[in-house]
Amino acid sequence: MNTHDFTVPTADGSSRPLRDYAGRVLLVVNTASECGLTPQYAGLEELYRRHRDRGMEVLGFPCNQFGADEPGSDEEIQAFCSAAFDVTFPVFAKVDVNGPDAHPLWRYLRAADPGEWHPEEGLDAHVARVRPQAVGTDEVKWNFTKILVARDGEVIRRYEPTVVPEELTADLEAALA
């Protein structure tokens, strides 16, 4: 099993099999419109525009599990992404990434790479205070966790929320080579 084996809900109420992205490098991200990290949309869009012709896709998955930072409907989220950040990469339907209702894709991604989390630093210290149950688990810790997936659908690496899109350039270049 790998990333290509999943089907995900789209913002228009249909679904899309991720096998449609086979042969492309994926950056899968849980997103939110009202988070302090929301400006990362701009960096994600920049990466997408710079690398899409070489076979890279950013796949955004809005999630409202962290500080209620994504309260809008799928339609409102699409409008926000377009108006605020001119997002052209796919932003799917809102999903849960943790807990009993977590989308199966996210359960798989979390298990494939539980992440490198350092709760003594910056945002991570804040998350440790507000979500102590997440410490020592594979749970997504906050909005804008990023997961890099190879062309064959295998997970390469998970990046915690404080890793900004610009810091992924070297790993993206290697995956695209």
N, C-alpha and C positions, 0 to 999 in steps of 0.2 A: 504494500500500500504506500502511496505517496500523495502529494498535493493534487495531482491530476485526477485522482479518484473521487474527488468531491464535487458536488454541485452546490452552488450558493444562490441565495435569493437576491434578485436585482431590485433596484429602487422602484421600478415600474410594476412590481408584483409578479414578474415572471421569475425564471431561474436560469442560471448559466453554468454549464459544466466547465470545470477548470481544465479539462483536457483540451478545451479550445485554445489554451495558452501553452500547450506542449511545444517545446522547442524554444521557448522564450524564458529569459531570466525574470523572476517575479520578486517584487518587493511588496510584501503583504503588511498592511499597517492598520491598527485600530485607531480610529480618528474621533475627534470631537470638535464641535463648533464654538464652545464657550469655555475653553481650557486655556490656561496660561501658555500651553505649548501649541495652540492652534496656529500660530504663525509658521509652524513647520510645514503647513500645506504649501507655502511658497517654495520652500526648498525641495519638497517632494515633486512639485510640478516642474521645477527647474531640472531635476535629475531625469524626470520622464521625458521632457522635451529634448534634452541633450542625448539620451541613450535609446530612445524608442526605435529609431531607425536601425540600430544595431541589435535589436531583439530584446529590449527590456520593457517591462510593464510594471506600473505601480497599481496595486489593487487596494482601495480604501474600504474599510469596514467600520462605519460609525457604530459607536457603542456608548450607552448611557450608564455604565456601571461604575464610573469613577467621578464622584462629586456631582452627579447629575449634570455633567458638562455637555451632554448631547440630548436635550429635551425635545427637539423638533421632530416633525414627521419626516418621512423619507423625501417627500416633495420639498419641504422647507430646507432640508439638508442640501439637496441638489442645488436649489436656488442660492443658498449661502455660498457653497463651494464655487459656483460659477461667478457670482457677483463679487465676492470678497477676494478670491485668489485666482480667478480665471482657470480653475481646475479643468483639465481635459482628460485626465486619466479616469478610469472607471471607479465610481464610488457606489458601492452596493447598498443593499438594504441594511438597516440598523440590526445588529445582532448582539447577543451576549458572547463574551469571550471567556468567561469564568462561570463556575457554578453548575448546577444541575441542568440549566437551560442553555449552556454554552453550545454554540454551533459545533458540529462534529469536526469541521475544518480546524477550528481553534483548539479543540481538545487534541487533535493530532499534532498541530504545530507546537503547542506547549510541551507535549511529550517528546517531540523530536529534538527540541533544544530548550531546556528549562531556564536558560538565561544565566547571565553573570550579574548579580545584583549586590550592590554594596550599600547597605542601609545606613551607614555612617556618613554618607556624602549627600549634600544638597537636597534635591527633590526626593531622593531615595530616603533620606532621614524623615522628611515630611510624610512620605507614604508609609514608612514603618510606624509612625505615630497614629495615622488615621486608618490604616489597614493592617494592624499587627498580625491578623490571621494569615496574611500572604507571605510573611517571612518564612523562608526555608521551604517554599513550595514552588511548583512550576507555574503558578498562576501568573497571568499578565498583571503587572503591578500598577499600571496607569495608562492613560491615553498616549498614543503615538509610540507604542512598542512596534518595532519593525522586524520582519523576518525575511531574510534573503533566501530565495529558492532557486536552485539550479534549473537549467533547461530540461533536465530529465524528471523534474518534480521533487527531487530530494532537497531537504532543508540543508542550507549551508551554515547559517548563523542567525542567531537572535540578537537584536540590539535593544537595549532598554531605552525608555522614553527620553532620557537626557542626551542620548547620542543624536546629534542633529544630522539631517540628510547629507550635508556637505561632507561629513566624516566618513561616509560610506563609499566615496568615490573609488578608492583603491580596491576594495572588495568587489565592487560592481565591475570595474575594469577586468579584474581577474576572472570573474564569472562569465563575462561576455567574450573573453578571449577564446 
